[in-house]
Amino acid sequence: MAKPAPGMRDRTRMTPEGATPFREVMQQRLARRGVLAGAALLLALPRSVIAAGACASPAPYGAALSFRPVPIGGEDKVVVAEGHRASVLLRWGDPLFEGVPGLDVATLADPRSSELLNSVAAGALQARRFGYNCDYNAYFPLPGHGSESPDHGLLATNHEYTGDDLMFAGFPAYRRFFKDAARAQAEVRALIERTKGEIVRVQQAAHGASVVEIRRRGGRWSVERSGSCNRRITASTPMAITGPAAGHPLLRTEADPSGRRVLGMLANCGGGKTPWGTMLTGEENVDAYFANYGRLLERVTQEPALAPVAAAHARLPLPAGQSNRAWELVDARFDAARHPSEALRFGWCVEIDPYDPLSVPRKLTALGRFKHEGANTTVAKTGQVAVYSGDDAEFEYLYKFVSAGRYDPAIGRANGRLLEDGTLYAARFDADGRGRWLPLVFGQGPLVPPEFAGQGDVVIKARRAADLLGATPMDRPEDIEVNPRSGRVYAAMTKSAKRLGKGRFAAQGRMVADGADAANPREGGNANGQIVEIAEDGGDAAAESFAWDIFILCGNPASPEGRLLTAAEDLAPPLGRADSYFAGYGDAARISPLGAPDNIAFDRGGNLWIATDGQGGGARGLNLGRAVNDGLFAVATEGAERGRTMQFLSGPVGCEIAGPEFTPDDSTLFLAIQHPGQGGTLGPASAPKPGSDWPDGNDLPPRPSVLAVTRARGKGPVGRG
């Protein structure tokens, strides 16, 4: 990273030394743990919290999982539990509208015939087709909000990013940007020049989200291309900026001097649904799309007035030079040296109304700017709306937003304004099993001038504000979901290769300690991640304090290099990288090993479904002695089987599993297969080929796709009954 401009270093000083060390109070936690387990974490709160999208007539609490687990897979195919069927519903390049041709995948590997490299209409066509790298899925029943139809609805799907080396013949493999960046960047520039910038327009059109009408007939799902709500949202779709940062000087640009309008959304990973029937989608790795931060810092030395905007990027740093996709060569707003504020207009949660294709998506600045993974909503006892979100980077934080106003079912989607005004919090996990939600409020504590001039500054620099308040750095916070039966909150920490216990190091623009703590108990590298269970005080999502515990310390319970822990007292840090814990469940032979939890979801019975991204079979992963694919797992959160993970599905080679989403009756589970074949390329001949040709087979390029998983016969809940 480029050196900070003069005067910036003090404003980006490190996570405060005053944060309570976990090891000093670990014994307090062990003494109190039994009390906490009985009084808080095992407190059933079925009526105190209503999760957004929860079914009006939920299944009996703890309805048992009944499928036979599948073995962890390594083949290039989807394997699903016996008695179930997984069907491809949507693939990258499938048309979403009448009269639009599908993508000719067979031409992609040949740069002379690929339509993506040889058609001046390639970008326009992609904007009418299903986008790339599907992630979060949200199902909205038709004919409208309030319906519970399990057979007819809208599917809204995020398209996080483009896997360019599997889309465009000759695009350099991703790893080459680390090994020989100058040459790889030159090859990208050549492709942009050859296509006269059309490759960038294709990439931008393949980002964003799709909303498409789907229907189930005769047990099979299909796309309704004539659906009146069908829509593509891309990196160029006009959007409104709302909340405390709307109109802020740091968000104003030449193209938008008001600071209230922006084009597009990027890197949309996880998401959530609101009680009023809209989709929330989080922008995650937005920094990678921008370029030339180093030149911006050079400008600051000559133009001191630019120092505030340059400093605002410090905790979400931008590339110093050319970006890997080099959009800045075609679309100047991605050049930070020329347009210093543009990147600050990304990194937000976005609200989309799937039922109104003419509605303008809204960026919700009240929820803070960081690398959003998910945005999951619940209604508190008070009627206020709470939104949970993780910041998906190593040593970043968990956040919660609580609205100032109260949810009113009578006004429908007008409730969206609740997400414009409220309190943003960051989580602190104490070693005694308690925790605090720390309010990121201007004028309180250290959030005062000169560093912060108002609440707009606080939400734009949410990471910095959380640093100053002493929030707990976590092992890559991913999805956060509320159990619709108990009200407890579950947060996935996917992994951290940098939790080594060697001291302090630079992470995302500040220094942090890399030692283990109670919420992140492994040292030596946390390759498998963990899931944290939270019980808000009083069962109220608006509470400012909570009890917490480790629910699952992911891994292989049969690993010869680790221990299967069965008592909470055994979780005292530091733990070994191969140690595992499954909520006290102790029968290793009946536990499916898993690592790298990412997206999570609940069925109506309160069972947690876990999609993985990057679980490995080598010595740094699950210690299985072979490469393994990612999968989908289910686990009971109550009863005798609590903590026993069961693998339900295994994905193809190179993919991540993402976006588990149930219909209101649990009879269909939608699931995204993202980046199958990752690690290969479409050329040149000397480059490694894709390890997957899923879903089309016949050595065709792999395509990210959405699955519809149902019972093979009849219509019952997936995985249960």
C-alpha angles and dihedrals in degrees: 000000000000118000115265118260118254111288095019101093097073091050091055099046119150137280104291118272089221095073108121112261109235096217093059092062102030092107089056089057095050090051093051100036097096091052092049093048092054100037102039120008094045093043109119112222104173096151102033099075129035114203116216110259094016114153116255091228106040124194119256110291112269095013100188126254107237109180126110109245118246120229118258105270140223102172126104097254144076114262117190132185117278114273093033135094127212113201128182109244103172134011132189107276097024112139117251096190137052115268095021115122120228122246114277096229094178091071098051099090092056112073090201095059106023108123089212091062101034109038124084087206095054095106094046091050093049088054088062095046136072109281132237131273101015113210126158117034127198124187118209115186122230148260082039149304110320094038117115098198110154093191106049128040151104122286114207114194132183120228102206104185144329122265091215097181088060094044105044124045108234097021106136119255113261095244091057089071086068098042102039108005097166094056094042091051090049090054090052091051089051092053091049091050093046093052094040089238096308091121088063091050090052091050093049092048091050091058127076123041144308127221113194136168114240133183136192117222125171090354094305128106123221139173120257101215091184091058112137092219097051110128145160121214114194144172087281103047113122112248137180124237113221138177134039095331095050107120092008114154090239090061097048119106138174090261093044112029089169093064089220105097129060137173117240142330128258141202093009106185120157128011147166145214129252125225088247095059107263133122125243116202126184126222107221126169096024095144093075092067096061131075147197102034087151090062090049089057089051089053090052091063089059098032109039090181087075093060095093094054092044090050091050089065094053097097094042099039123203128216112278094221138007116352118234094250093038094215087155089075091063104023110039095199088078091062105094092195091060099033107026097176101048096088090054088064089067130064097068139116113260127208117213127184104217093189094059114055090187095055119113114239114237128219108218108215094176087074092062136246117272138101097305118208107183132334109220119184135208136167115241127219088261092056091250118133119241123197120194121203138168127216103229104217133093113278095010131127148260116240138196129192120202118193122234091221132055131252115256114192090197095069098051117194092005083082085080089090088070086077092061099065130038145078125303116208136189121208127246115193113203123204093240092068095261128109143187134219103223112212115233094209125150113245095025121109113323095348094099139106140327092034094036123035098178145336090289089064091048096054093042089051096035094142092054092047090051090050091055093048094052102248116175117262107228137198098266105307111226130167123359121197136178117229104238091212105043102022091231118140123231122199125189120217104193103198145292125218089188100060089103106138094233101121132266128343141169115274126169095338102319141063121262137176112251099203126119121265135180096275093041101032103168127094130187091051127321101233097164107040131210143246119233122207119212130191112195112222111267090004088278119138089205092060120120095215136047148172119243144181141173108270098181130006096198124226144090111310090201095051111135089214097056146041130247101228117206104174125069089224089065092066094081108132141280098053126174119262092246097046114113139191129190105191089287096306107145111186101102093184091062097047121093109222114236140170141185101031110204122157118025135187140176130230120215091267093063095253115145119231116203126199116196132216117192106359106164134203098209130093091281093051133033096336093234095138093238142061114273134191129239120263151179119258135186129207135180115239095200139034133029093320094052109138098015106128116209122192110230101174140013121207133217125274117297097006134123120218113231147162106032107191130169130208113241092269095041090240092124129039116197115205135179123225103203127194100351109189094027111170096044132081140211092245177164100291092248093057123092112269123230113282089219139051093182131172101012099036123195092100092293118149113276119255130205107240146175120240128207109210119196141153111288089229129023127355115282136130116296112253096001143072 
